[in-house]
Amino acid sequence: MDQFRPERAEPLSPSRRRKCIDHVRQELGVSERRACRTLGQHRTTQRKVPQGRADEERLTDDIIELADQ
């Protein structure tokens, strides 16, 4: 076992990984390519902007209405 890696690490969500890459880039002043390569993240994950569904708000309201019943 590598002494710097925990035995069981919880996987990070894509948004958390993006934030980690941004933090590393700011603090260390490295390029996106280098930060992604070092931390083992595909650059497409870093660049892809999450898009919500067009009907997300309506679906959320419907779920809340069903939960209140």
PAKOL-594087 format. One record per residue: residue number from 1; residue in one letter; chain; x, y, z of N, C-alpha, C, CB in turn. Coordinates in Angstrom, 3 decimals. Atoms other than C-alpha are relative to their C-alpha. Glycine has a CB too. Example, Ala and Ser with C-alpha at 12.3 -4.5 7.8 and 13.67 -1.06 7.14 Angstrom:
# residues 2
ATOM  kolmar  rokol  mike    n_east   n_north      n_up   ca_east  ca_north     ca_up    c_east   c_north      c_up   cb_east  cb_north     cb_up
ATOM       1      A     A     0.890    -1.190     0.000    12.300    -4.500     7.800     0.900     1.200     0.000    -0.992     0.027     1.246
ATOM       2      S     A    -0.820    -1.190    -0.060    13.670    -1.060     7.140    -0.770     1.090     0.730     0.414     0.462    -1.415
This chain:
# residues 69
ATOM  kolmar  rokol  mike    n_east   n_north      n_up   ca_east  ca_north     ca_up    c_east   c_north      c_up   cb_east  cb_north     cb_up
ATOM       1      M     A     0.836    -1.190     0.000     0.000     0.000     0.000     0.878     1.249     0.000    -0.950     0.000     1.218
ATOM       2      D     A    -0.693    -1.275     0.052     1.192     3.480    -0.826    -0.302     0.768     1.280    -0.417     0.816    -1.257
ATOM       3      Q     A     0.214    -0.664    -1.279     1.679     5.457     2.385    -0.795     1.289    -0.110     1.312     0.287     0.639
ATOM       4      F     A     0.720    -1.256     0.168     0.028     8.551     0.916    -1.439    -0.185    -0.441     0.711     0.858    -0.987
ATOM       5      R     A     1.367     0.259     0.455    -3.178     6.886    -0.256    -0.768    -0.765     1.063     0.003    -0.784    -1.327
ATOM       6      P     A     0.799     0.757    -0.958    -5.936     5.838     2.092    -0.433    -1.323    -0.612    -1.227     0.812     0.451
ATOM       7      E     A     0.409     1.308     0.503    -7.067     2.234     1.825    -1.298     0.085    -0.779    -0.149    -0.984     1.145
ATOM       8      R     A     1.313    -0.124     0.646   -10.610     3.238     0.867    -0.336     1.465    -0.148    -1.104    -0.734     0.810
ATOM       9      A     A     0.342    -1.393     0.252   -11.063     6.622    -0.683    -1.341     0.067    -0.720     1.105     0.702    -0.828
ATOM      10      E     A     1.280    -0.200     0.674   -14.516     7.804    -1.645     0.249     0.739    -1.308    -0.999     0.788     0.904
ATOM      11      P     A    -0.178    -0.704     1.277   -14.725     8.807    -5.298    -0.629     1.388     0.053    -0.612    -0.813    -1.157
ATOM      12      L     A     0.517    -1.360     0.043   -15.221    12.500    -5.942    -0.931     0.167    -1.189     1.148     1.016    -0.069
ATOM      13      S     A     0.905    -0.301     1.105   -18.035    13.819    -8.080     0.749     0.837    -1.032    -1.277     0.744     0.502
ATOM      14      P     A    -0.670    -0.817     1.011   -17.096    15.519   -11.360     0.136     1.466     0.402    -0.749    -0.091    -1.299
ATOM      15      S     A    -0.103    -1.407    -0.405   -17.873    18.945    -9.879     1.079     0.199     1.063    -1.349     0.501     0.527
ATOM      16      R     A    -1.058    -0.094    -1.014   -15.605    18.292    -6.881     1.376    -0.139    -0.651    -0.191    -1.084     1.088
ATOM      17      R     A    -1.288     0.147     0.696   -12.831    17.109    -9.227     0.361     1.279    -0.730    -0.045    -1.175    -0.992
ATOM      18      R     A    -0.265    -1.267     0.688   -13.199    20.303   -11.276     0.507     1.046     0.980    -1.267     0.510    -0.708
ATOM      19      K     A    -0.426    -0.963    -1.016   -12.891    22.368    -8.091     1.427    -0.294     0.475    -0.970    -0.021     1.192
ATOM      20      C     A    -1.359     0.376    -0.416    -9.763    20.429    -7.056     1.023     0.444    -1.038     0.100    -1.525     0.221
ATOM      21      I     A    -0.914    -0.402     1.067    -8.126    21.039   -10.426     0.164     1.515     0.003    -0.512    -0.487    -1.375
ATOM      22      D     A    -0.069    -1.470    -0.032    -9.009    24.748   -10.268     0.843     0.480     1.178    -1.417     0.606     0.085
ATOM      23      H     A    -0.776    -0.379    -1.194    -7.550    24.973    -6.754     1.495    -0.231    -0.217    -0.480    -0.799     1.231
ATOM      24      V     A    -1.411     0.319     0.256    -4.309    23.270    -7.758     0.597     0.990    -0.992     0.145    -1.444    -0.535
ATOM      25      R     A    -0.488    -0.953     1.004    -3.973    25.523   -10.801     0.254     1.363     0.626    -1.005     0.131    -1.156
ATOM      26      Q     A    -0.164    -1.302    -0.635    -4.469    28.655    -8.685     1.173     0.014     0.974    -1.275     0.392     0.723
ATOM      27      E     A    -1.023     0.021    -1.050    -2.217    27.643    -5.815     1.410    -0.233    -0.545    -0.331    -1.073     1.014
ATOM      28      L     A    -1.328     0.361     0.501     0.631    26.176    -7.848     0.366     0.689    -1.305     0.081    -1.480    -0.189
ATOM      29      G     A    -0.274    -0.696     1.251     0.286    28.182   -11.040     0.382    -0.928    -1.143     1.090     0.992     0.210
ATOM      30      V     A    -0.312     0.948     1.075     0.357    25.124   -13.298    -1.120     0.019    -1.033     0.201    -1.438     0.563
ATOM      31      S     A     0.981     0.038     1.075    -1.468    24.544   -16.571    -1.093    -1.019     0.303     0.678    -0.328    -1.333
ATOM      32      E     A     1.097     0.955    -0.136    -4.780    22.724   -16.829     0.458    -1.398    -0.391    -1.200     0.428    -0.859
ATOM      33      R     A    -0.486     1.293     0.476    -3.066    19.957   -18.758     0.854    -0.696     1.062     0.807     0.180    -1.292
ATOM      34      R     A    -0.877     0.598    -1.016    -0.417    19.406   -16.080    -0.771    -0.395     1.252     1.117     0.970     0.371
ATOM      35      A     A     0.783     0.310    -1.198    -2.883    19.564   -13.186    -0.853    -1.248    -0.220    -0.895     1.196     0.385
ATOM      36      C     A     0.841     1.166     0.296    -5.224    17.073   -14.856     0.827    -1.273    -0.090    -0.766     0.212    -1.306
ATOM      37      R     A    -0.845     1.186     0.148    -2.417    14.692   -15.766     0.512    -0.468     1.359     1.183     0.292    -0.942
ATOM      38      T     A    -0.550     0.353    -1.307    -0.927    14.821   -12.266    -1.057    -0.614     0.910     0.603     1.227     0.665
ATOM      39      L     A     1.056     0.495    -0.881    -4.247    14.255   -10.517    -0.826    -1.122    -0.622    -0.909     1.132     0.383
ATOM      40      G     A     0.655     1.141     0.625    -5.412    11.616   -12.996    -1.417     0.273    -0.477    -0.022    -1.130     0.949
ATOM      41      Q     A     1.326    -0.344     0.511    -8.407    13.443   -14.410     0.077     0.308    -1.483    -0.589     1.197     0.764
ATOM      42      H     A     0.055    -0.327     1.417    -9.351    13.568   -18.074    -0.328     1.472    -0.156    -1.040    -0.875    -0.735
ATOM      43      R     A     0.254    -1.415     0.213    -9.295    17.103   -19.394    -1.416     0.261    -0.487     0.991     0.559    -0.986
ATOM      44      T     A     1.377    -0.201     0.440   -12.705    16.597   -20.980    -0.935     0.162     1.191    -0.456    -1.170    -0.873
ATOM      45      T     A     0.797    -0.163    -1.217   -14.151    16.221   -17.474     0.144     1.412     0.531     0.420    -1.019     1.072
ATOM      46      Q     A    -0.258    -1.343    -0.482   -12.554    19.519   -16.557    -0.714     1.037    -0.858     1.494     0.275     0.023
ATOM      47      R     A     0.537    -0.999     0.920   -13.840    21.323   -19.614    -1.504    -0.105    -0.213     0.687    -0.117    -1.316
ATOM      48      K     A     1.428     0.205     0.269   -17.325    19.851   -19.896    -0.838     0.765     1.025    -0.355    -1.515     0.028
ATOM      49      V     A     0.869    -0.785    -0.869   -19.888    22.278   -18.503    -1.279    -0.799     0.236    -0.313     1.407    -0.623
ATOM      50      P     A     1.204     0.775    -0.258   -22.706    20.443   -16.745    -1.241     0.751    -0.478    -0.115    -0.323     1.493
ATOM      51      Q     A     1.229    -0.593     0.505   -26.080    21.050   -18.342    -1.181    -0.691     0.659    -0.084    -0.109    -1.546
ATOM      52      G     A     1.210     0.551    -0.588   -29.333    20.611   -16.526    -1.036    -0.262    -1.082    -0.565     0.947     1.066
ATOM      53      R     A     1.082     0.268     0.946   -32.438    19.330   -18.204    -0.882     1.229    -0.116    -0.833    -1.230     0.438
ATOM      54      A     A     0.872    -1.152     0.233   -34.832    21.849   -19.699    -1.195    -0.015     0.946    -0.482     0.020    -1.453
ATOM      55      D     A     1.179     0.106    -0.862   -37.657    20.530   -17.515     0.363    -0.331     1.450    -0.942    -1.059    -0.544
ATOM      56      E     A    -0.488     0.342    -1.337   -35.595    20.164   -14.323    -0.866     0.613     1.110     1.444     0.465     0.159
ATOM      57      E     A     0.781    -0.669    -1.035   -37.596    22.703   -12.318    -1.387    -0.626     0.133    -0.124     1.495    -0.310
ATOM      58      R     A     1.327     0.625    -0.030   -40.928    21.146   -13.280     0.079    -1.378     0.653    -0.584    -0.116    -1.431
ATOM      59      L     A    -0.163     1.329    -0.597   -39.658    17.671   -12.366     0.212     0.104     1.513     1.186    -0.741    -0.654
ATOM      60      T     A    -0.248    -0.189    -1.429   -38.400    18.916    -9.007    -1.305     0.345     0.724     1.053     1.112     0.226
ATOM      61      D     A     1.290    -0.363    -0.603   -41.776    20.519    -8.261    -0.925    -1.201     0.087    -0.673     1.116    -0.804
ATOM      62      D     A     0.837     1.206    -0.009   -43.561    17.282    -9.200     0.446    -0.974     1.083     0.040    -0.689    -1.369
ATOM      63      I     A    -0.521     0.907    -1.050   -41.295    15.247    -6.904    -0.379     0.497     1.374     1.531    -0.134    -0.097
ATOM      64      I     A     0.363    -0.574    -1.308   -41.905    17.619    -4.009    -1.483    -0.182     0.260     0.370     1.500     0.067
ATOM      65      E     A     1.439     0.172    -0.137   -45.661    17.474    -4.631    -0.341    -1.450     0.361    -0.711     0.410    -1.299
ATOM      66      L     A     0.235     1.415    -0.313   -45.585    13.652    -4.612     0.461    -0.344     1.421     0.726    -0.895    -1.016
ATOM      67      A     A    -0.518     0.283    -1.345   -43.505    13.605    -1.433    -0.910     0.563     1.078     1.404     0.573     0.161
ATOM      68      D     A     0.897    -0.613    -0.973   -45.991    15.892     0.326    -1.315    -0.762     0.164    -0.290     1.419    -0.403
ATOM      69      Q     A     1.279     0.718    -0.059   -48.912    13.544    -0.383     0.002    -1.063     1.073    -0.314    -0.633    -1.339
